[in-house]
Amino acid sequence: MKRWGLLCGVMLLSAVAASAQDVSKVEVFAGYSYLHTSISGTTFTTNLNGGSASLTFNATSWLGIVGDFGGYYGGVNSLGNGINGEVFTYLFGPKATFHAGRFTPFVHSLFGVAHSTAGSAFGLDTSFAMASGGGIDLDATQHFGVRLIQADYLLTTLNDGANKRQNNARISAGVVLRW
């Protein structure tokens, strides 16, 4: 009876080791992003369109380190003055992934900087940025997937730091490649 228990234990550990090898070490995402931004304490809001990309190095089957980069573009009509602007984000942090068949949900907390070129009205600015959120990928093959949605709360402090905090919502979708 002890041999059967030992054999079952060895088989279980072998299965866990084999499934851990199926997880890719590197993951690349690229896609469309929508950014809705608002400045705390004001009625100023704007919608920006652009793209984002991320590079993930998976240390384990469930934990990875992410570098996330985004560029968002658009215009605002403020008091009859059209202002074109750009926001770029450079974020880094941990990502937890949960494998559930063909679906791969994830959560992350990212920290870094945001850079704005909001035209002559606001000038150039670089500030602290933080994103917290997650999403879900649909795995089409072992090396290719579709990010169905990624939704993040994106905090920035552009144009006057803590006095003008931007509470942003970022929604992304695109393709995922894995190696």
C-alpha positions, 0 to 999 in steps of 0.5 A: 500500500505504501508503494501505491501511495509513493507512486501516486505522489511521484506521478502527481509531482511529475504532472505538476512539473510537466504543466509548469513547463507549458507556461511561456517564459516571455509574453508580448502584447500589442493593441488598441487602447482607449483612455478616459481622463479627468482632472480631480476637482474640475469638470475637465474630461477628455477621451484619448485613443492610441495603443499600448504594448507590454512585455512580460517575463514569467518567473513562475507559472503564475507570477511575472514582471511586466513592462507596459508602454502606452501612447494616447492621442486626442483633442479637447475643445476647451472654451472654444480653443482646440487643444491637441495632446498626447500622453505617454506612459511607462509602467513596470510591476508584478502580474499574477496570472491564473490559467483556466483552460483556454482563458487566462485571467490576470491582475497587475499593479504597475508603477512608473511615469506619464509624459504629456504634450498637451499643447501650448496651453499646458506645455510638457510635463512628466509625472508619477503614474500608477495602473491597477487592474487586470484582464482576460486573454483567450488562448488560440494556440500555445503561442498566440492569443487574443486579449479580449479586454484589459481594464485599468485605473490609471492615476497620473499627476500631470500639470501641478502634481498632487493638486491636479490628480487625473483619475483615468480609465484605460481599456485595451484589447489586442494580440498576445504572442508567447514563447 
